[in-house]
Amino acid sequence: MTSTQRSAARRPHPAPPTGTGTSAATGTGIEAVGLTKRYGGKTVVHDLSFTVRPGTVTGFLGPNGAGKSTTMRMILGLDAPTRGRALVGGRAYRAHTAPLTEVGALLEATSVHPGRSARNHLLALAHTHGIPASRVDAVIETTGLTEVARRRVKGFSLGMGQRLGIAAALLGDPATLVLDEPVNGLDPEGVLWIRTLLKSLAAQGRTVLVSSHLMSEMALTADRLVIIGRGRLLADTTVDEFVRHAGTASVRVVTPEAGALAELLAGPGVEISPGASGELDVRGSDSSRIGTTAAEHGIPLYELTPVRASLEQAFMDLTRDAVEYQAGNPAGSAVPLEGAAA
């Protein structure tokens, strides 16, 4: 990235301008009903049903090969389902008379003519939908592309290409946005910007469906989650509920009498892992029971901290059996890396 591009990427980004296209408040969300997609003898998406509601950021998650991209393509009318239907704003995507003003999408940020400038690319899109040039200038400013808007796209970095793809998705001021890996290639400032942007769009009443492999970012951005594995629905819930019900929560205990406390807490369903300096990691028991047991037996506690499962760990636990490709443990591999000493 050139110094000019870097300075553009660091510009403050105002909230996305509105006033062109469909009012966000009228959106009715995305509805997938029994979506099924087969390629030959392989079923990629199997009887998938879920709803993405306006006013929320919904994270669309799943391991590689889970069927996320195929599902998003069916929502956007790029692939026809073998069975079932997908509705956006109450209608099939192809039934919208001006799709860009109804649905903004980012699937392939690189699908831009490399010889065009960013501004000319957006102007061409705007012209086909009757969108004024003033809107083009507005989304260029919103996405931090002002200083590079007249440069050819072929010289853009991956991150700047992502910003251009997001500008195109925002161009029609749509009520619904479908974004596939929007933070791909962005630096930390850009990731923070995307997070703020998505939250502000949802706060305006828009429907936002976003896929990502960055669980830490989804934990900070998404309100709800739709998780699929091997083309089937695994979870459709809020982030808080999903993490709260994950089976990996534990309690961290620090006591000078770790051995004695561990014996008292032992029982069916309780797993206790000792650590250094009197630490215990207790699963299957809550902090109230642990504290009460310690008090009844006069055992001092230096720390009693519930440890909530992370979204990443909860996701890994849920999708463990739905991963299409599983790598071995590099630390335990019996095959030396090429060039490594035998």
N, C-alpha and C positions, 0 to 999 in steps of 0.2 A: 504494500500500500504506500502511495506517495505521501509526502508531508501534507499536501493539499487535501487528500482523501482522509488522512488522519484527523486533520483539523475539522473537516466536515463531520466526521463520525463523532466528534466530541461536542458538537453544537448542542445547546439545550433544545429539547423537542417539545413543542406545545402539544396540547391534546388535539386529536384529529378534528379538523374542522367539519362542521355539519351544514346541512341546508340544501344539499343536492341529492336527489335520489329518494329512496323510500325512507319514511320516518322509522327510526329504530324502534319506537314504541309500538308499532303495528306488527312487529315480527311475531311469528308463532313458533319459532324454533325449528329443529330438525327432528324428524320421526323416521326411524328405520323399523320396518315391520317384516319379520320373517325373511330377511335378506339371505339369499343363498347364491353362491357363485361357484360354478364348476368349470374347470379347464380340462377337457378330455375326461379321464377317469378320476381326476383329483378334485376334491371339494376344498376350496380355499376359504370360503365363508359359509357357515352352516347355520341356517335358521336364526339369524341374528336380529334381535329386537332391542331398541333402546330409544330414549328421547333426550334431546339436548334442549334445555329450556332457555328462554331469553333471560338476560340479567345475570348470567353466571358464566364463568370460564370453566369449561368442561375439558379435562385432560383425557385424551384418547390414548391408552397405553396398551402395550403388549410386547412380547418378545419378537425378535426378528422372525418373519415368516408367519406371524399370527393372523395376517389378513387385514391389517390396518389400512395400508395404501389401497388395496382393492376395495375396501369398504368406502373410503373417502372418494374414490373414483366413481363408485356407484351412486353416492350421494350427489355428485356433481354431474351425473349423466355421461361420464366418459366411458363407463363400462355398463352394459345392460345386465341386470341380475338374471340368473337362471330362474329364480323364483323370488317372490316377495317384492317389496317396493320401498322407495326412499322418498320422503317429502321434505321440501324446504319451504317454510312459510305457507304450509298447507297444500302445496302443489309440487308436482315433479319438476325438477330443474328445467327440463326442456319446455315446460309449459309457461315459463316466465318470458314475457315479451322482451324485457331488457335485463338479462341475467346479471350483468355487471352492477346494476343498481339494486339488485336483490341479494346477491351472494358474492362476497369477495373471497377469492381462493388463492392459496399459495401451495402448489404441489411441486412444481419444478421451477425453481428460481432461475435456472440457466436457460430456460426456453425463451430466449430473447435474441433478435437478430443482432449479431455482434457488431455490425457496421453502423447501427443506429446509436444516437445519443440517448441517454436516459430520458430526457425531456421529449424527444421525438417518438420514442417508444410509447410513452404515456399519452402523448397527443394523438397517436394513431388509435390507441384503445378508446380514448375519449371521443374521437370523431365518430367511431362506429356506434356509439351509444348516445350521441347527442349531449355529451357532457362538456361544459364550457372550459376553455383553456385556463380560466382562473382557478378551477378545481385542480388542474394539473400542477400549477404553481403551489397551491396549498399543500398537496400531499408531498411534493418535493421538499418543501420546508419542514413538514412534519417528520419526515424520515431522514433528515439530515443530509440530503443530496444536493443542496443548493449550489455548492461550490464545484460540483462535478457533473451537474445536470446536462451540460452541453458536450461532455466527453463521450467518446464511443464506449459502448458497454464492454467491448472485448478487452479493454484495459482495466476493468474493475476487478477488485479482489473478491473473494467468496463472500465476505461480510457485506461489501457494498452491493453485490448482486442480490443478497438477501433483502437488503433495504429497498432495492428497486422492486423486488417481487412483492414486498409488503405495501409499497406505494401503489402498485397496480391493484392489489386487493382492496385498498381503501378508496380507490379512485371514484367509484360510483356511490360512495357514502352508504354502503349496504347495511341492511338489518342483520345479516348473518355473515360470519367469517369462518372459513375452514382453512386452517393453516397446518401444514405438515412440516415439522421440525423448523420452526421459524428462527430459532436461535443458532442454527447451524452456521458456523464460521464467524459469529460475532464475538467481539472482545467483551470483557466484563462490563464495561460501560454500556455496550450495546445490549447485552443480556438484561441489565437493569432497566434499560429503556423499553425493551419489549415487554417485560413484566408489568411496568407501569402502564404502557399502552393498552395491553390486553385487559387489565383491570378497569381502566377508564372506559374502554369500549363496552364492557359488560355493565358498568355503572350507568351508562346511557340507555340501558335496556336492550342492548344487542345480544345476539346469540353468538357465542364464541366456542368453537371446537378446535382444539389444538393438540397435535401429537408431539411427543418428545421422548427421547431416551434419557434425558437428564432428570432423574427422580428428585434431586434436591431442588431443582427449579420448579418442577410441578408442585412440590410441597408448598412453595412460596406463592405460586401463581393461581393454581386451580382451586375452584370451590367444590366441584364434583369430579368424579372419575368414572369413566367407562373403560373396563379392562377386558381384553379378549385374549384368548390363547387357542391356537390351532383352529381359528375361525369361529370359535364359540364364545358366548358371553360368560365371563368369570365373575364380574362384579359391576354393579351400577349403584354407586353410593357417594356420599360426601367424603372428602379427604379425611376429616376428623373421625368419622365413623369407621372408615376402612382401617386407619391406623389404630384406633382404640380397640378394635376387635381382633387385631393381629395377635397371633399366638406367641409372639416373641417378647412381650413385655416382661420386665424383671424388676427386682428391687436390689439396689446396691447397699450393702451393710458393711460398716467398719466397726469392729469391736476387738478389745484385747482378749476376749474369750471366744474366738471364732469357732474353735472345735466344739466347745460345750454347746454353743447356740445351734450349731449345725445339727448336732445329735437331737436337740429338742425339737427342731423344726422338721426333721426327717419324717416322711410319711408318704402315702400313696399320692402320686401326681406332683410331688414336690421335687424339683431338681436344684441341687446346691453345688456351685462351683467355687472352690476356694481360690483366693488370689494372694497377692503379696501383702504383708503388713496388716494382717487381720481382716482382709477384705473377703466378703462373700457375695456371690451373685446368685440370688434366689429367684427361681421361677416356680410358679404354681402356688404362690402364697402372696398375700398383699402386705403392705407396710403396717397396717393396723394389727394384724395377727402377729407379725414379727415383733413389733414394739411391745405388745401386751405380753407375749411369751418372755421376752427379755426382762421386762419389769417384774414379772411374777417370780423370776429366778435370780433377781438381783444382778443381772448382766448389764454392764454399762455399754451404751451405744455412742459412738463418735459420729456416725453418719447413718441415716436411714432415708435413702433417696429412691423414689419410684423412677424407673428408666423406661420411658415410652419407646416403643418400636419406631424406627424411622420409616418413612414411606418406602425407601429403597428396600429395606429388609422385609417389610410387609409384602411388597410387590414380588420380591424374589421367592418368598415362602409360597405365595399364591400361585405363581407361574412355574414353579420348579418342574412340574410334570408336563408343562405345555411348551417347553423350549424345544425348538426343532433341531438345533445344533448345540450339543453340549461339549465344551472343551474339557480336557483333563486338567488336573491341578498342576500348574507349572512347577511348583516347589517339589512335587512328588513324582515328576516325570522320570521315567527310566531311560528316556531317549535323550542323549545330550544334544544341545544346540550345535548347529554347524559351526565349526571353527573352535568349539570349546574343547578344553583338555579332557581326555577320557579318564 
